[in-house]
Structures are given as C-alpha cells and as structure tokens.
Amino acid sequence: MSMIRDLRAAVRPARRPFRRGAAGGPYPGSPGTPSSAVVDCAVYRDGRRSPERPAPDEALAAVREGVRPDGSRGFVWIGLHEPTEEEFAGIARAFGLHPLAVEDAVHAHQRPKLERYDDSLFTVIKTIHYRAHAERTAGSQVVETGEVMCFTGADYIITVRHGAQGSLRALRHRLEDDPELLAKGPSSVLHAIADQAVDGYLAVADAVQDEIDDVEIDVFSPQSGAGRAGQRAGGEAGRIYQLKREVLGFKRAVSPLLRPMQQLSERPMRVIDPDIQTYFRDVADHLARVNEQVLAFDDLLNSILQANLAQATVAQNEDMRKITSWAAIFAVPTMIAGVYGMNFDHMPETEWEYGYPVVMLLIVAFCFAMHRGFKRNGWL
C-alpha cells in the first residue's frame, strides 16, 4: 500500500518549471536527429539523473557500458515532440526500433494499443484535455486529444508526443524527485505516463458530465410559448450533437486502451518490473471506470437528443393546431360572406330591415363559440 501511495504521489500534478539540465540549453542531437525534436535526454542510474548531457546514441552506449557486476544498469529516457522521419531516423537506428513502430510514431493518429517487438514494447496512449468555454455553442470543441507513443526496452524508454496536450515535463521532474521509483527502470516511467493519462480521463469525464447536466437542464427547462420552444429545441439539438461527437472521440481514446492496460497488469513481460506490473492494475481499474462513464454519456445523450426532438415535434404540432383553429374560426364569416356575395335576386333576408345586423351577430356568435371551444380543448 505504501508503494501505491508513492506511485500516486509521483504522478500527482504539480507546478514546477521545466529544466533542461544542469548547464541549460538544448540537448545535442545524434546524427540524423536534429536537437529541435529532442525535448529531453537523460541517463538515470539508481533512480538519479546523471549530470552528463549526452546525445541519444551516446546515452545508450553509456548505459550499456556501465553494467555493474550484479547485472544492474541504468536506463535512458528520451523525450521527443512531433519528430519528422529524418529527425527520428538517427534514434531509430541507434536503438534498433522496429520500422513499423517508427512509422506509427512519426505519423501519429494511431489507435491506443500495445505491441511487442522482440524485447521491446510499443505503446500508444491518447491524452485528453477539457477545453472550457465562457459560452458554449454548437461548434464549441469541448475535448481536445493528443498522443504519447512509448518505446520501452530493458534499458531505455523513448516517448514521442503529438499535439499540444499531454506534456511530460512536469511528470519527469516529479519522478526525478522520487529516485526509489525511477530505480525500478523504464517500466516505472511507462506506468507514470499511463497513470497521468488516465487521471486526465477522470478529470475530463467529470467536466463532460457537467456539460451534459447543463444541456439536460436547458432541454427540460420550462418553455414560454410554443414558437420559442421549437426554436430553442432546434438550437439545443446542435449542442447535443456536438457533445456526442466529443464523447465519441473520448470513447475512441479510452475503450481501446483497456486491453493494453490489462495485458500490462496481468501478463509477465521482460521489460516490465514485477513490482511495477502490480500497479498497472490500479490504472486498469480507473480506466474501466472511465470507460463505463463514457458509455453512459453516449446513452444519456441519445436519450436527451430524442427528448429534444420530441419537444420540437410537440412544438410544431402546437403551432399547427393554433393555425388550424384560427383558420376554422375565420372560415365561418368567409362562408357567410361568400353566400351573400353571390348577388342572387331572391335570397332570404336581403330585403329585411334587420338582416344585416342579424347576420353580423350570428358571425360574431359562431366565432366566439368556436374560439371558446378551441381554448377549452387547449388548441389556443
């Protein structure tokens, strides 16, 4: 239990400035890997960051040359942000990364997954960020996504990040503050990244729940007037549809990650430390909870959309009933005026002194009776 608390504390958000190393400045790149793509490159021994600032290929050589008599050694953690094929080629050659995994890491837009390549793992994790809006509209983007690809070996972990979300700078510093965790090797970093991503899912799920609650309140709030009700229902339908699209993107990030987390927590793997593997179960449990929430969101939005469309239909029916009622009322004087407008010589009451006022009185009486009847039946 104490180790769980340590792991959770290591990935808890904290505000700390990003530092590039003791000397500052950009990290040197290896041949074929311009330094612009390398966010950070460090060697860790016994969980502590080494003071040297080697290039990626030199870092791997330093780790493998520094193997202790008991077989223990440090590891390399290289972080990159949206590298091109040319920028990633040098690292791929130096670490012997599989070409298919390299292609996925460069082009991004991958489905969350876990793949084995010889003695290394390739993991794709979607990062999610909630974007707040002062005023929500049908075109407001609520959920923004990014990607983190992790190449995990026995003595290295390479993280490739795409998108503006999911920065690992603060996470690296928090892990460096806990050498006991980093001493577990690259698998501790992989766990921390997965845990941070899933914690982000939980936060976004709560925010999306608030968005859905607001839409639900607006849809079922009392309406004043059928015309306004129909107009408002049409506007809310756009917001609901936009939320459904955002939830669908959320679902595409969460659901495919369930199996990889289960594999990391249940299946023995060479590059995953047994002590760390146990705590992937905690990540898998939280991920399963988020997945249930996302599925519930989709069902709830479907119900709200159906109710909203039903409200629009009811509002339209009310409008049609009002139009029909007034048309029926006006049909009475129109019919009577039409009969007396035929200009026949022998028509009843045409020569009677009180014919005109009697006819007008009958028209008013019929219209009043019909209006009262429609009003009583709720048509007006």
Sequence and secondary structure as in RCSB ss.txt:
>XXXX:A:sequence
MSMIRDLRAAVRPARRPFRRGAAGGPYPGSPGTPSSAVVDCAVYRDGRRSPERPAPDEALAAVREGVRPDGSRGF
VWIGLHEPTEEEFAGIARAFGLHPLAVEDAVHAHQRPKLERYDDSLFTVIKTIHYRAHAERTAGSQVVETGEVMC
FTGADYIITVRHGAQGSLRALRHRLEDDPELLAKGPSSVLHAIADQAVDGYLAVADAVQDEIDDVEIDVFSPQSG
AGRAGQRAGGEAGRIYQLKREVLGFKRAVSPLLRPMQQLSERPMRVIDPDIQTYFRDVADHLARVNEQVLAFDDL
LNSILQANLAQATVAQNEDMRKITSWAAIFAVPTMIAGVYGMNFDHMPETEWEYGYPVVMLLIVAFCFAMHRGFK
RNGWL
>XXXX:A:secstr
 HHHHHHHHHTS         SS S     TT  GGGEEEEEEEETTEE S    HHHHHHHHHHT  TTS   E
EEEEEES  HHHHHHHHHHHT  HHHHHHHHH     EEEEETTEEEEEEEEEEE   SS  TT   EEEEEEEE
EE SSEEEEEEESSS   HHHHHHHHT HHHHTT HHHHHHHHHHHHHHHHHHHHHHHHHHHHHHHHHHHS  SS
HHHHHHHHHHHHHHHHHHHHHHHHHHHHHGGGHHHHHHHHHS  TTS HHHHHHHHHHHHHHHHHHHHHHHHHHH
HHHHHHHHHHHHHHHHHHHHHHHHHHHHHHHHHHHHHHHHTS  SS TTSS TTHHHHHHHHHHHHHHHHHHHHH
HTT  
